[in-house]
Amino acid sequence: MVFSMSIPTSAFSTVTRLRSLTLSLSPYHHYFHCPNHIIPTLFLPAYSVKVRRQLPRIRAFASGSFVKQLVYDHDSPSESEEHLSSSFSNGGDGFHFENGFASVDLKHLGTPVLEVKELDELPEQWRRSKVAWLCKELPAQKPGTVIRLLNAQKKWMGQDDATYLIVHCLRIRENETAFRVYKWMMQQHWYRFDYALSTKLADYMGKERKFSKCREVFDDIINQGCVPSESTFHILIVAYLSAPVQGCIEEASTIYNRMIQLGGYQPRLSLHSSLFRALVSKPGDLSKHHLKQAEFIYHNLVTSGLELHKDMYGGLIWLHSYQDTIDRERIVSLRKEMQQAGIKEEREVLLSILRASSKMGDVMEAEKLWQELKYLDGNMPSQAFVYKMEVYAKMGKPMKALEIFREMEQLNSTNAAAYQTIIGILCKFQVIELAESIMAGFIESNLKPLTPAYVDLMNMFFNLNLDDKLELTFSQCLEKCKPNRTIYSIYLDSLVKVGNLDRAEEIFSQMETNGEIGINARSCNIILRGYLLCGNYMKAEKIYDLMCQKRYDIDPPLMEKLEYILSLSRKEVKKPMSLKLSKEQREILVGLLLGGLEIESDDERKNHRIQFEFHRNCKTHSVLRRHIYEQYHKWLHSASKLTDGDVDIPYKFCTVSHSYFGFYADQFWPRGRRAIPNLIHRWLSPRVLAYWYMYGGCRTSSGDILLKLKGSHEGVEKIVKSLREKSIHCKVKRKGNMYWIGLLGSNATWFWKLIEPFILDYLKESTQADSLNLVGVLNGSENINFDSESDSVEETSN
């Protein structure tokens, strides 16, 4: 029960009452306190509770001889949630919804009732005074100070005291402080799991879009053997959907599935729609793997009897049209359901069906859809021309595809996709003169990108043994496009085929030293084949050792020749090297960890893996990811390694789980949280600083250098002192939970001279311009001004 109370105290005689917080929630909940296992019964009967009075105003103690009253209004769940809606932007050819991101309705979601003792229920007056003092002090302190203050109260604090603190912080919207108190409370010997308190904390963190903290509390509830409430599932999904972070859509899908299968809840229509819209918000090649999840949402809507919007049908057809294998029957079924629902097939849907027909080579269906699009609004979309060209190419009619392209030219509607498609078709059918002619027009049009068309041309010349044309095209490509591994590999293969090993060695060396190009299994096999053909077995053994080190697969015919050669020079054939980091790899890893790299550990913290993640819209990261991929190739998980059909390195990949990374996990991620090691000042070598800069730093237009860093204030001070010992002075500012180290003026110049030998060659010129894009990506720090005090200067060098 909740009681009113008073706090008699001589220090604050004018204060007669301090009201506690009672969070008035719906009386319906799904809650069994079961610490060992999840109760199999998911739908639990509601019980009645007494009607609670409206939350009182809170009076807080002031830090002086007078009393200052703080007034807080009662929370409105719907009002708190209205900012959770997010406007997902459909990039490229993503499917477009007419309606925006669905609003979130939490008014009728079931949540458990949270009961908190009033202060006058606590047994001693001194306890009440101390709890009231903590309510005042904790929200104003930094994270480290909060923990120190709490640790100082260990001797007397208990479950009820900590619960009161958490609820008070939630009430005054100090959710971060509430979360820290909650995590501290969990580590105490007297801690008892409180389902209602955990639910409320998770909901509040989710409403602020703190999805990682919300998920942490969510997992705590499940680990206690309980099913999270419907509101927690709902809010966590919306928090994931509202975050522009890679992988959040997949996490939202996982929570959505568990909401239905584990919790037995029926999500609201708005939640179905929001998740579905997120699944189809990316370009088709990126969204196509979401088809299974989209179909599951569609099934839930149908079985729940909820309204199906026309965009649901259109989005599903759109996803089906991008699959490698088209499910014709499913598309026909969806079109029939649309017709029965009285929904007219609009332009987006017709284009999706035309795309699917093109992939299947169904000319008749494609022509029929073409006519429907033509009479729909009279403005034929450019994608329709491309799909029509492709369907005739599948039928072996390249000249018909060319006619369609000429029609586009007459309508002045040609684009890069149309040029790439027709050049690819003509190269496939080896129509050389026409392919070269259209390529010349493509170049004159100034449309981008040109690289896919150059790849098609070079493959055609390679297959036709037109080596002079291939070399000319290669040179032209280097002038007009940035270096590309596929282009280099085709040219390398051509040089080996004609026996020009000297030039082949030169090209392979360029690929190996240029971080933007890099080598892979294909290029190594090509140069290995060249050495074996010309009888240069010594160099062949060196390439073999390199491939063993990087764990590249060797083509079976080449391995047969190598086994005999190696048997003559070695007592036993060298096995792939055991996993061990070199000095260079260790230093690179430290630099990347300072820049924000993450480590994941198993429950027992015996094995750990490194999570490499790079930003798509940063050219510096685009080059760096290829270099890092090659550096740690032998450590990578099999799912992260490229296959022969893969063209580009992913922006996110991870290593295998291994005990070798335990040292780095203990130093940089103790207890699963990011930290700065105590001995970091000993490890700040020039190479470490260079990779920290490339991964988590940038240079401003004025030439100043910024480095991002997460960790404790004490750790930042160690780094600042270490830089000062190198005669480099800096300033430090804090933005949220991120520190920014600013190297200004001449200090930036000295820092650059220190790290320049270890900066990747391609980045020495481009880092200054390209990394400017990274400032906005790294936590919105484009507004940092080290010359002002408005950003809370944490540390300055003297």
Secondary structure by P-SEA (a helix, b strand, c coil): ccccccccccccccccbbbbbbbcccccccccccccccccccbbbbbbbcccccccbbbbbccccbbbbbbbcccccccccccccccccccccccccccccbbbbcccbbbbbbbbbcccccccaaaaaaaaaaaaccccccaaaaaaaaaaacccccaaaaaaaaaaaaaacaaaaaaaaaaaaaacccbbbbaaaaaaaaaaaaaacaaaaaaaaaaaaaaacccccaaaaaaaaaaaaaccccaaaaaaaaaaaaaaccccccccaaaaaaaaaaaacccccccccaaaaaaaaaaaaaaacccccaaaaaaaaaaaaaccccaaaaaaaaaaaaaaacccccaaaaaaaaaaaaaaccaaaaaaaaaaaaaccccccaaaaaaaaaaaaaaccaaaaaaaaaaaaaaccccaaaaaaaaaaaaaacccaaaaaaaaaaaaaccccaaaaaaaaaaaaaaacaaaaaaaaaaaaaacccccaaaaaaaaaaaaaacaaaaaaaaaaaaaacccccccaaaaaaaaaaaaaacaaaaaaaaaaaaaaacccccaaaaaaaaaaaaaccccccccccccccaaaaaaaaaaaaabbbbbbcccccbbbbbbbbbcccaaaaaaaaaaaaacccccccccccccccccccccccccccccaaaaaaacccccbbbbbccccccccaaaaaaaaaccccccccbbbbbbbbccaaaaaaaaaaaaaacccbbbbbcccbbbbbbcaaaaaaaaaacccccccccccccccccccccccccccccccccccccccccccc
